[in-house]
Each structure stands twice: as C-alpha cells, then as structure tokens.
Amino acid sequence: MSEKTFTYNFHKKRVKEEPLDDLLSSLKGRENLNFLEIGCCEGQSTDWFIQNFLQTKNSTITCIDPFYQGYFYDEPHPELREKIEGVTVYDLFRKNILDCYPDKVKFHRGESKDVLPTLKKDHYDFIYVDGNHKKENVRMDCELSWDLLKDGGLIMYDDYHLIDDVREAVDEFLLQRRMKCNILTSLYLKGIFIRNPESIEKIENKEQKQRVLKFNKELEKIDTYSRLYDKNILLLEKIDKTSLVERVFESRKQAKEASGENE
C-alpha cells in the first residue's frame, strides 16, 4: 500500500480534541457495517474510519463529495495546509482512498442533495455529516440523511459548536423531527390513542380526552434521539419507535412512583 499524503490536518486534530474512539466503541469489531460520509476532502477521516472500524467482513463506507475545482478544497489556506502545486484534493483522495481500498469504498462524485435520495433507507450504522457548512446545505443534509440511518445508528455532525450555520441548521432540524415523530397516529397504548391535535379536539368523552392530552404531553418530552456527545462535534443515536414508546412508559412509571400512585 502506497504512502498516503494529506495536506489538511482536520481529522488528526479532531481525534486529539474529541474522544472518538470511545464514542464509537460500540461499532468496533462488528461485521457488515455500513458507514456514510458526506464530505471527504483528502480522505483523512475516511482512512481513519476504515482502519479503526471497517476492517471486518463485508464492512464498507459510502463517500459523497463533488470535489469542485477552485472551490474551498483547492484554495491555498496557508493557515490550514501546505498545498501541493498541480495536485488537487480529488487527486489526493483518489490516491489515499480509492486506490488503497477498492473493496471498502463506494464513491459518489456529486452533490449530496443529488446522491442522498438515491441511497437505501435504514441502511447505515454510522453517518458523518461534514459537507458544505452553509445553513441551507447543512439542513438539507440533515433532512436527507436521517432516514438513511438505521434505528439505533449513530450520526455525527462536524463543527457543531464552531460554526453558527451548522448549529442552527441541526437544532432546527432536530426540533422539527421530534415534533413530527411525537405527533403519532393509530398507535394504541393501554387503551389510549396518540393523536394529532386536530383529532384530539374531536374526542367527545371528556375523561378519554384528558387521558390522551396528558399522555401526549408526556410524549412531547421524549426525543427521537439521544444526545451522546455535544462539543465541537455533535453525536446522536437514533431511537426507534419501540424504544420511544418504552421510554414513555418508563417516564409514566417514574412519575407515578414519585407521586405515590399505584398502577
């Protein structure tokens, strides 16, 4: 395997600052892992993911990047890198990743807004969102990647606290996603239907209406994700609907125990 060349140092710096090994330890040693990386640059993070998590059988990473010439990647940025004249970032990604790991990498050269809709839903164990950091682009990556993540999968957003556009886009998306998931229909739990507000208003039985309102209020406190780590990066675990329901019941049980009520 030829020696790799990196002119940027983003990921080595990130690994020093964040406990990524510990945060992603649940993925180590597992077979049939599917990773997705939005924004690959020269492949430094891609290489780290492959070396640390994807050496197992049938484990792969899907990489998306348009590699536009003259864009951020190929500007000098002397404070960040030592640019090699005549060599593009794509040249280095191909040398560092595509030539070294032909059986591990599925590469899509294009914009994430075009590629993500073509990928399989509920397929990825880990998604790393590190594409264009403009707010509208981050928000689109959030929207299009969430349904690609398996229940229980991990998703990591880069530069969450470093760049306002990233943080605002992610926070807005998570708020919207939680509300969408919390307004459930046709879910029957102990004789209580979880309904949207319009449906609740149509319930004639006052006692049943109060029970539904109370349960919905409890449900609104429950996110469809767990915030596992929140510093310069944001790492989340996607919670499936079954776990969501279990958390609601646990919340109700604890509330009753605290108030001295019996089941």
Backbone bond lengths (Angstrom), bond angles and torsions (degrees), N, CA, C in turn:
res aa  C-N    CA-C-N  psi(-1)  N-CA   C-N-CA  omega(-1)  CA-C   N-CA-C  phi
1 M - - - 1.455 - - 1.538 109.03 -
2 S 1.341 116.95 127.25 1.454 120.54 -176.96 1.526 111.35 -69.41
3 E 1.319 115.24 157.32 1.463 120.23 -179.83 1.525 109.94 -68.39
4 K 1.321 115.93 138.81 1.464 120.63 -177.62 1.528 110.00 -87.71
5 T 1.336 115.23 151.33 1.460 121.58 -178.85 1.525 109.37 -125.07
6 F 1.324 116.68 122.16 1.460 121.74 177.36 1.528 108.96 -126.84
7 T 1.324 116.36 124.31 1.458 119.44 177.65 1.528 111.24 -96.12
8 Y 1.333 116.05 -25.41 1.463 120.66 171.63 1.524 108.16 -90.47
9 N 1.327 116.63 161.89 1.457 119.68 -178.80 1.535 111.29 -132.08
10 F 1.331 116.05 30.65 1.456 120.34 -174.32 1.526 112.57 -58.98
11 H 1.336 116.14 -51.50 1.463 117.71 -169.90 1.526 112.70 -74.92
12 K 1.326 118.02 -37.40 1.466 118.94 177.36 1.522 110.18 -60.47
13 K 1.331 115.86 -38.79 1.464 121.05 177.66 1.531 109.75 -65.39
14 R 1.345 115.86 -42.16 1.462 120.29 -179.69 1.526 111.44 -62.62
15 V 1.320 117.15 -43.54 1.471 120.96 -179.38 1.523 110.98 -63.03
16 K 1.328 117.34 -34.20 1.465 120.59 177.75 1.523 111.43 -69.71
17 E 1.341 116.52 -34.57 1.458 121.01 -175.04 1.523 113.00 -86.42
18 E 1.313 117.57 -31.51 1.468 121.77 -173.76 1.533 110.20 -118.57
19 P 1.327 118.00 143.58 1.482 120.90 179.72 1.525 111.65 -81.03
20 L 1.324 116.62 61.55 1.461 119.85 -174.06 1.521 112.75 -62.52
21 D 1.314 116.89 -37.65 1.471 119.73 178.62 1.522 110.77 -56.90
22 D 1.309 116.84 -46.43 1.464 121.18 -179.68 1.524 111.11 -70.01
23 L 1.316 116.45 -42.29 1.454 120.14 -176.83 1.527 112.30 -63.47
24 L 1.313 116.36 -33.57 1.465 120.76 -177.51 1.528 112.39 -104.32
25 S 1.315 116.84 15.74 1.470 120.82 -174.71 1.527 112.79 -61.08
26 S 1.338 117.82 -26.29 1.472 120.11 -179.42 1.521 111.95 -66.65
27 L 1.327 117.37 -14.72 1.463 121.06 -179.24 1.529 112.79 -92.98
28 K 1.318 117.04 -14.01 1.473 120.34 -174.47 1.530 111.47 -67.33
29 G 1.330 114.59 136.82 1.459 120.61 174.58 1.511 115.04 79.39
30 R 1.316 118.45 -0.03 1.465 120.82 -178.80 1.523 111.03 -86.95
31 E 1.324 116.30 142.91 1.455 121.02 176.41 1.525 110.46 -90.56
32 N 1.328 115.67 164.49 1.472 122.33 174.53 1.527 112.83 59.98
33 L 1.333 116.32 35.17 1.460 119.69 178.08 1.521 110.44 -81.80
34 N 1.329 115.17 143.48 1.457 121.03 175.78 1.524 108.94 -123.28
35 F 1.325 116.22 114.97 1.458 122.54 177.60 1.528 108.64 -104.42
36 L 1.326 115.73 152.71 1.459 121.80 174.84 1.522 108.43 -133.58
37 E 1.320 116.59 128.87 1.458 121.59 179.82 1.526 109.46 -123.65
38 I 1.337 115.40 121.98 1.457 121.52 178.50 1.528 107.44 -103.51
39 G 1.319 116.13 106.87 1.463 121.39 -174.24 1.513 110.31 95.53
40 C 1.326 116.99 107.74 1.467 120.24 -169.63 1.523 114.14 -116.46
41 C 1.343 116.98 -21.73 1.459 121.65 -177.55 1.538 110.09 50.43
42 E 1.297 118.76 -130.35 1.463 121.22 -176.86 1.526 113.20 -85.16
43 G 1.340 116.25 -2.38 1.459 119.38 176.71 1.513 114.90 95.79
44 Q 1.323 118.08 14.67 1.465 119.35 -178.12 1.526 111.47 -65.73
45 S 1.327 117.04 -45.22 1.465 119.46 177.82 1.525 110.51 -71.17
46 T 1.326 116.76 -37.55 1.471 120.65 177.74 1.525 110.32 -57.46
47 D 1.320 115.81 -46.70 1.461 121.82 179.51 1.528 110.49 -60.83
48 W 1.335 116.56 -41.93 1.470 120.67 179.84 1.525 110.88 -64.13
49 F 1.328 117.99 -42.51 1.465 121.30 178.42 1.531 110.95 -62.36
50 I 1.322 116.08 -43.95 1.462 119.56 -178.67 1.522 110.82 -65.09
51 Q 1.325 116.31 -47.20 1.457 120.77 -177.13 1.528 112.48 -65.13
52 N 1.315 117.70 -35.22 1.460 121.20 -173.21 1.524 115.23 -97.15
53 F 1.339 117.53 -21.47 1.463 118.49 -173.45 1.529 114.61 -134.28
54 L 1.308 118.44 -20.97 1.459 119.65 -167.83 1.521 113.92 -114.62
55 Q 1.333 116.92 22.78 1.459 120.62 176.13 1.526 111.34 -80.36
56 T 1.317 116.49 -10.38 1.460 120.99 -176.87 1.531 111.47 -77.04
57 K 1.316 115.58 168.64 1.466 122.83 -175.37 1.528 111.72 -60.92
58 N 1.319 114.90 133.00 1.472 122.66 174.65 1.524 114.10 59.61
59 S 1.309 118.12 24.60 1.466 121.34 177.38 1.525 109.43 -98.55
60 T 1.331 116.32 133.55 1.465 120.76 -175.92 1.531 110.73 -140.90
61 I 1.328 115.20 166.19 1.457 121.73 174.07 1.523 108.70 -128.06
62 T 1.320 115.62 134.55 1.460 122.52 175.22 1.524 107.88 -99.44
63 C 1.316 117.04 125.74 1.469 122.41 -176.63 1.528 110.23 -115.28
64 I 1.331 114.93 135.99 1.460 121.20 179.24 1.524 109.23 -126.16
65 D 1.333 116.17 127.72 1.463 120.08 176.24 1.527 108.03 -167.39
66 P 1.345 117.58 134.13 1.470 118.88 178.55 1.522 113.33 -79.97
67 F 1.344 116.97 -22.69 1.463 121.97 -178.58 1.529 111.96 49.24
68 Y 1.319 115.56 54.69 1.462 119.49 177.93 1.526 111.27 -66.10
69 Q 1.314 116.44 132.58 1.452 121.32 177.53 1.539 109.31 -70.83
70 G 1.322 116.69 138.65 1.449 120.90 178.19 1.512 114.03 78.35
71 Y 1.311 116.57 0.14 1.463 120.79 179.83 1.533 108.33 -84.19
72 F 1.317 117.79 -166.54 1.463 122.66 -175.89 1.526 111.88 -50.05
73 Y 1.319 117.01 -42.21 1.459 120.73 -175.34 1.524 113.04 -57.77
74 D 1.308 117.03 -39.57 1.459 119.66 -170.45 1.523 113.79 -101.52
75 E 1.338 117.12 8.81 1.453 120.05 172.72 1.532 108.44 -79.60
76 P 1.325 118.62 156.95 1.476 120.71 -173.80 1.528 114.68 -60.62
77 H 1.353 118.57 -50.93 1.467 122.20 -177.92 1.529 112.23 44.04
78 P 1.326 118.44 63.29 1.471 120.81 -176.50 1.516 113.40 -59.80
79 E 1.349 116.90 -25.50 1.463 119.02 179.25 1.527 112.23 -75.30
80 L 1.339 117.08 -14.04 1.455 121.10 -176.83 1.530 113.74 -113.14
81 R 1.297 117.08 -24.02 1.462 118.06 -170.32 1.519 111.53 -157.43
82 E 1.330 115.31 168.75 1.459 123.00 169.93 1.529 107.05 -115.00
83 K 1.316 114.95 95.88 1.469 120.81 -176.05 1.535 111.19 -64.91
84 I 1.327 115.63 138.62 1.466 121.88 176.49 1.523 107.76 -96.85
85 E 1.307 117.16 116.47 1.464 120.98 -177.53 1.530 111.23 -59.26
86 G 1.325 114.94 134.34 1.457 120.36 177.10 1.516 114.44 81.73
87 V 1.331 116.94 -1.10 1.475 121.31 -179.10 1.527 108.39 -118.55
88 T 1.316 117.69 122.91 1.461 121.70 -179.98 1.524 110.85 -89.47
89 V 1.309 114.87 165.77 1.458 119.95 176.63 1.534 110.20 -62.33
90 Y 1.325 116.67 -37.52 1.467 118.88 177.49 1.527 110.96 -63.42
91 D 1.321 117.28 -39.10 1.470 120.34 176.94 1.530 110.29 -55.99
92 L 1.324 115.52 -42.20 1.468 120.03 -178.39 1.529 110.90 -72.33
93 F 1.333 117.78 -38.41 1.470 120.18 177.41 1.524 110.60 -62.24
94 R 1.311 116.09 -41.91 1.462 119.91 179.21 1.531 110.27 -63.71
95 K 1.333 116.38 -44.40 1.470 120.84 -179.50 1.532 111.33 -67.11
96 N 1.352 116.13 -44.73 1.467 120.63 -174.51 1.529 113.45 -75.91
97 I 1.327 116.15 -32.50 1.468 119.81 -170.35 1.528 113.19 -119.20
98 L 1.312 116.55 -60.52 1.466 118.89 -172.69 1.523 112.17 -63.76
99 D 1.326 116.99 -38.92 1.477 119.52 179.63 1.526 111.87 -75.83
100 C 1.331 116.87 -26.07 1.469 120.65 -176.09 1.525 113.63 -89.40
101 Y 1.338 116.42 -30.11 1.469 120.03 -173.51 1.533 111.57 -130.73
102 P 1.313 118.16 58.95 1.477 119.40 -176.28 1.534 113.44 -62.17
103 D 1.340 117.76 -26.60 1.466 120.45 -178.39 1.526 113.29 -93.69
104 K 1.319 116.63 -4.85 1.465 120.19 -176.19 1.526 113.31 -107.54
105 V 1.334 116.97 -19.00 1.464 120.51 -170.37 1.525 111.56 -117.03
106 K 1.328 115.18 131.06 1.461 122.29 171.25 1.534 106.30 -110.87
107 F 1.314 116.73 109.90 1.459 120.64 -170.89 1.523 111.62 -107.20
108 H 1.336 115.01 132.07 1.465 122.08 175.16 1.525 107.87 -119.26
109 R 1.319 116.92 110.95 1.468 119.51 176.42 1.526 107.89 -87.77
110 G 1.305 115.62 103.90 1.455 121.27 -177.96 1.512 110.03 173.76
111 E 1.327 116.48 176.82 1.457 121.04 179.26 1.524 109.98 -79.33
112 S 1.315 115.38 144.97 1.463 120.30 -176.54 1.523 111.84 -60.64
113 K 1.336 117.64 -33.06 1.469 120.61 -179.49 1.522 111.57 -63.00
114 D 1.327 117.00 -25.65 1.464 121.11 178.82 1.524 112.32 -91.97
115 V 1.333 116.75 -33.79 1.468 120.57 -174.55 1.531 112.17 -83.96
116 L 1.328 118.09 -44.47 1.465 121.10 -173.93 1.531 113.44 -55.07
117 P 1.339 119.92 -41.23 1.467 118.90 179.69 1.526 114.14 -64.03
118 T 1.335 117.37 -15.95 1.468 120.25 -179.33 1.528 112.71 -90.11
119 L 1.331 117.33 -7.38 1.464 120.74 -175.28 1.527 111.28 -88.97
120 K 1.323 115.17 160.83 1.461 122.02 -174.69 1.525 111.57 -75.72
121 K 1.323 116.66 133.74 1.460 121.55 178.91 1.533 110.66 -75.49
122 D 1.339 115.21 154.95 1.470 121.78 178.17 1.535 111.62 52.23
123 H 1.316 115.90 41.42 1.466 119.79 -171.63 1.525 113.69 -116.45
124 Y 1.330 117.99 -27.54 1.454 120.73 -169.34 1.533 112.53 -101.48
125 D 1.334 114.75 136.28 1.465 121.68 178.32 1.526 111.24 -82.60
126 F 1.330 116.02 -26.03 1.464 121.10 -177.57 1.518 108.84 -150.49
127 I 1.335 115.96 133.76 1.462 121.56 177.23 1.518 108.68 -127.54
128 Y 1.322 115.84 131.26 1.459 122.14 178.30 1.521 107.88 -113.12
129 V 1.335 116.63 113.22 1.464 121.98 -178.21 1.528 108.90 -98.02
130 D 1.327 115.88 106.29 1.466 121.51 -176.68 1.523 109.35 -145.51
131 G 1.347 115.56 43.50 1.459 120.03 -178.86 1.518 111.24 -91.47
132 N 1.327 115.86 -145.68 1.455 121.79 177.48 1.529 109.54 -57.52
133 H 1.341 117.60 129.76 1.470 121.41 -173.04 1.529 113.97 -92.31
134 K 1.324 117.87 7.28 1.462 119.28 173.82 1.527 108.77 -69.09
135 K 1.319 116.17 145.87 1.459 120.75 -171.82 1.523 112.76 -55.07
136 E 1.329 116.95 -46.81 1.467 119.35 -177.41 1.522 111.65 -64.64
137 N 1.339 116.90 -33.07 1.465 119.92 178.76 1.525 111.87 -73.76
138 V 1.336 115.94 -41.11 1.474 119.43 177.77 1.518 109.83 -62.36
139 R 1.321 116.31 -44.41 1.462 119.78 -179.61 1.527 111.05 -60.76
140 M 1.321 116.94 -41.10 1.455 120.35 179.03 1.529 110.83 -65.24
141 D 1.339 116.96 -41.09 1.469 119.66 177.33 1.525 110.55 -62.93
142 C 1.332 116.91 -38.31 1.470 120.62 176.80 1.526 110.53 -60.41
143 E 1.307 115.65 -50.15 1.465 121.39 -176.69 1.527 111.42 -61.50
144 L 1.327 115.68 -46.02 1.463 119.47 -171.87 1.522 113.56 -80.86
145 S 1.335 117.33 -21.40 1.471 118.77 -176.30 1.523 113.27 -93.23
146 W 1.328 118.24 -24.69 1.473 120.92 -172.85 1.521 112.27 -57.44
147 D 1.327 117.89 -45.83 1.467 120.67 -177.15 1.525 112.55 -74.59
148 L 1.331 116.98 -9.76 1.466 120.20 175.61 1.528 111.19 -82.08
149 L 1.339 116.37 -16.70 1.460 122.15 -176.51 1.524 110.48 -83.20
150 K 1.327 116.04 135.33 1.461 120.83 176.54 1.525 110.40 -66.32
151 D 1.339 116.94 154.76 1.455 119.79 169.20 1.522 108.20 -61.31
152 G 1.315 116.67 130.69 1.456 120.96 -176.24 1.512 113.30 86.39
153 G 1.345 117.06 -3.22 1.456 121.03 179.37 1.522 111.54 -76.45
154 L 1.335 115.90 167.47 1.458 122.25 -177.86 1.526 109.92 -112.17
155 I 1.337 116.06 140.47 1.453 120.49 175.76 1.528 108.33 -130.99
156 M 1.318 116.53 134.75 1.461 121.49 -175.33 1.529 109.89 -124.19
157 Y 1.332 114.85 128.99 1.461 121.35 179.04 1.529 108.64 -106.55
158 D 1.316 116.34 124.54 1.463 120.85 -177.75 1.528 110.96 -81.37
159 D 1.334 116.20 150.57 1.471 123.14 174.54 1.524 113.20 58.42
160 Y 1.323 116.31 33.67 1.474 120.87 -175.62 1.526 111.82 -61.65
161 H 1.310 118.26 -42.36 1.459 120.66 -179.10 1.521 113.32 -99.34
162 L 1.317 116.92 -4.61 1.457 119.94 -178.60 1.524 112.34 -90.66
163 I 1.324 117.15 -28.70 1.462 121.21 -174.42 1.524 109.37 -126.42
164 D 1.316 116.02 120.76 1.473 121.41 -175.50 1.521 112.09 -58.06
165 D 1.330 117.64 -42.39 1.465 120.43 -178.69 1.522 111.70 -58.89
166 V 1.320 116.05 -38.99 1.467 120.21 -179.57 1.524 109.90 -66.50
167 R 1.310 116.79 -50.48 1.463 120.62 -178.06 1.537 111.90 -61.12
168 E 1.323 116.65 -44.59 1.460 120.12 -178.77 1.524 111.69 -64.62
169 A 1.315 116.48 -42.26 1.465 120.39 -179.76 1.522 111.30 -64.72
170 V 1.331 116.57 -44.61 1.471 120.53 -179.35 1.525 110.58 -66.46
171 D 1.326 117.50 -44.23 1.464 120.23 -179.07 1.523 111.46 -63.43
172 E 1.319 117.13 -41.67 1.463 120.29 178.54 1.524 110.98 -63.66
173 F 1.320 115.55 -41.08 1.467 119.18 178.96 1.528 111.60 -63.88
174 L 1.328 117.00 -45.28 1.457 120.17 -177.32 1.522 111.29 -65.29
175 L 1.312 117.42 -37.99 1.455 120.16 176.93 1.528 110.36 -63.14
176 Q 1.312 116.59 -44.66 1.461 119.85 179.38 1.527 111.20 -65.69
177 R 1.316 116.74 -42.27 1.464 120.55 -178.39 1.520 110.87 -63.87
178 R 1.317 117.12 -41.28 1.459 120.61 -179.99 1.527 110.19 -62.57
179 M 1.321 116.82 -45.72 1.454 119.72 -177.15 1.527 110.70 -66.21
180 K 1.325 116.61 -39.56 1.462 119.17 178.63 1.523 110.88 -62.44
181 C 1.321 116.15 -41.41 1.461 119.82 -176.60 1.531 111.84 -76.16
182 N 1.313 116.60 -25.44 1.455 118.86 -177.76 1.517 112.72 -80.75
183 I 1.325 117.10 -23.87 1.456 119.27 177.52 1.523 107.24 -88.32
184 L 1.326 115.78 83.91 1.453 122.25 -175.09 1.522 110.01 -94.40
185 T 1.309 115.15 152.03 1.452 119.61 175.23 1.525 108.52 -125.58
186 S 1.318 115.71 150.36 1.464 122.72 175.83 1.520 113.68 59.20
187 L 1.326 117.40 31.51 1.461 120.71 175.46 1.525 107.73 -108.08
188 Y 1.320 117.05 115.81 1.458 121.65 -172.58 1.518 109.84 -101.40
189 L 1.322 116.84 118.75 1.452 121.48 -178.32 1.526 109.68 -132.80
190 K 1.334 116.80 111.56 1.465 121.49 178.25 1.527 111.93 49.24
191 G 1.321 115.72 44.33 1.458 119.20 176.57 1.511 113.93 80.19
192 I 1.336 117.85 7.92 1.462 120.10 -178.50 1.521 109.56 -117.10
193 F 1.304 116.64 126.25 1.454 120.41 172.87 1.527 109.18 -89.12
194 I 1.315 116.06 133.38 1.454 120.11 173.07 1.529 106.21 -88.90
195 R 1.306 116.61 118.52 1.449 120.08 -172.85 1.522 111.18 -123.71
196 N 1.308 115.09 162.56 1.451 118.52 172.48 1.533 108.97 -77.05
197 P 1.324 118.67 162.56 1.469 120.96 -174.52 1.520 114.34 -54.63
198 E 1.341 116.88 -37.98 1.459 119.26 -179.31 1.523 111.60 -63.59
199 S 1.344 115.93 -39.28 1.462 119.95 -179.90 1.519 111.36 -69.22
200 I 1.321 116.91 -36.72 1.469 120.41 -178.48 1.520 110.83 -61.86
201 E 1.308 116.24 -39.15 1.460 120.16 -178.37 1.527 112.23 -63.45
202 K 1.308 117.09 -21.00 1.467 120.84 -178.20 1.531 112.88 -87.34
203 I 1.348 117.01 -7.44 1.469 120.01 -179.84 1.531 108.97 -71.61
204 E 1.319 116.28 123.58 1.471 120.54 -176.39 1.520 112.04 -84.67
205 N 1.313 117.50 -36.92 1.462 121.35 -178.82 1.532 109.24 -70.10
206 K 1.319 117.64 114.85 1.465 122.08 -174.14 1.528 112.14 -63.17
207 E 1.365 115.77 -41.13 1.462 118.98 -179.43 1.523 111.28 -63.67
208 Q 1.340 116.37 -44.99 1.461 120.36 178.91 1.529 110.32 -64.07
209 K 1.319 116.02 -39.16 1.459 120.64 -179.98 1.521 111.12 -61.79
210 Q 1.336 117.34 -41.41 1.456 121.12 179.09 1.513 111.79 -66.76
211 R 1.344 116.30 -37.75 1.466 120.34 178.90 1.526 110.19 -64.39
212 V 1.331 115.96 -42.89 1.457 120.05 179.84 1.524 110.97 -65.81
213 L 1.319 116.75 -42.95 1.466 120.94 179.07 1.525 110.81 -61.30
214 K 1.336 115.74 -42.50 1.459 120.39 -179.34 1.523 110.88 -65.25
215 F 1.327 116.48 -42.60 1.455 120.20 -178.97 1.528 110.75 -67.38
216 N 1.340 116.10 -41.32 1.461 119.41 177.77 1.522 111.46 -61.10
217 K 1.323 116.54 -37.64 1.454 120.58 179.48 1.519 110.67 -63.77
218 E 1.333 116.68 -39.86 1.460 120.82 176.93 1.523 110.82 -65.31
219 L 1.324 114.99 -40.39 1.462 119.98 -177.26 1.521 111.65 -65.14
220 E 1.326 117.15 -32.58 1.455 120.70 -178.40 1.527 112.30 -65.52
221 K 1.332 116.61 -18.13 1.461 120.28 179.10 1.528 112.10 -81.16
222 I 1.316 116.28 -11.19 1.456 121.05 -173.56 1.525 110.01 -100.45
223 D 1.318 116.87 124.07 1.458 121.22 176.47 1.521 110.51 -83.63
224 T 1.332 115.93 160.08 1.462 120.11 174.41 1.527 110.67 -92.61
225 Y 1.313 115.50 17.86 1.456 120.51 178.08 1.517 108.86 -150.00
226 S 1.312 117.13 155.75 1.462 122.53 171.89 1.521 107.79 -108.20
227 R 1.302 116.62 132.21 1.463 121.64 178.30 1.522 106.99 -87.01
228 L 1.326 116.32 101.26 1.461 121.08 -173.51 1.524 112.19 -84.24
229 Y 1.326 116.06 -30.53 1.462 119.17 -176.82 1.515 108.03 -157.47
230 D 1.313 116.65 136.22 1.454 120.50 -172.41 1.533 109.17 -144.20
231 K 1.324 115.02 87.73 1.459 119.46 176.61 1.521 106.41 -136.88
232 N 1.326 118.65 -122.19 1.463 119.08 176.27 1.523 110.93 -69.32
233 I 1.333 115.40 -30.93 1.460 120.36 171.13 1.526 107.86 -105.43
234 L 1.318 116.17 162.30 1.461 121.29 172.75 1.518 107.13 -123.17
235 L 1.332 117.12 122.24 1.456 122.21 179.34 1.518 108.80 -114.24
236 L 1.337 116.08 127.29 1.460 121.82 -178.83 1.522 110.40 -124.18
237 E 1.314 115.01 151.69 1.467 121.67 170.90 1.521 107.72 -110.27
238 K 1.314 117.10 128.99 1.465 121.26 178.99 1.528 109.50 -78.65
239 I 1.319 116.52 128.76 1.468 121.47 -177.91 1.518 108.89 -102.09
240 D 1.330 116.85 127.64 1.458 119.22 179.21 1.526 111.14 -77.09
241 K 1.323 116.62 168.92 1.463 120.53 -174.54 1.521 111.97 -64.15
242 T 1.331 116.29 -33.10 1.470 118.75 179.15 1.519 110.14 -63.64
243 S 1.335 116.58 -46.02 1.456 120.22 178.69 1.516 110.96 -63.91
244 L 1.331 115.75 -36.20 1.458 120.46 179.17 1.522 110.20 -60.76
245 V 1.328 116.17 -46.70 1.468 120.77 179.68 1.524 110.63 -62.98
246 E 1.356 116.19 -42.46 1.460 119.63 179.17 1.522 111.27 -60.34
247 R 1.313 116.38 -38.14 1.464 120.12 179.77 1.522 111.08 -67.94
248 V 1.324 115.76 -36.12 1.466 119.40 177.25 1.519 110.21 -62.63
249 F 1.331 116.74 -46.92 1.461 119.85 -179.74 1.520 111.49 -64.63
250 E 1.333 116.67 -38.17 1.453 120.03 177.68 1.527 110.24 -64.20
251 S 1.325 115.49 -39.30 1.460 120.64 177.71 1.532 110.51 -62.76
252 R 1.308 116.55 -41.78 1.472 120.96 179.56 1.530 111.02 -66.47
253 K 1.335 114.73 -41.17 1.460 119.85 -179.12 1.527 110.69 -63.48
254 Q 1.331 116.07 -44.13 1.457 119.65 179.81 1.521 111.69 -65.07
255 A 1.332 115.94 -37.41 1.459 120.12 178.59 1.518 111.26 -64.34
256 K 1.334 115.94 -40.60 1.475 120.35 179.69 1.526 110.94 -67.83
257 E 1.338 115.40 -42.53 1.464 118.82 179.13 1.530 111.45 -62.64
258 A 1.327 114.99 -38.66 1.467 119.99 179.66 1.522 112.04 -66.30
259 S 1.335 115.36 -32.41 1.466 119.58 -178.28 1.523 113.14 -92.00
260 G 1.366 115.60 -4.17 1.461 119.93 179.04 1.507 114.03 82.18
261 E 1.353 117.08 10.75 1.464 119.69 179.23 1.523 109.80 -79.40
262 N 1.330 115.50 156.87 1.470 122.50 176.01 1.515 108.72 -106.62
263 E 1.319 115.46 155.78 1.463 119.91 176.14 1.509 109.64 -64.97
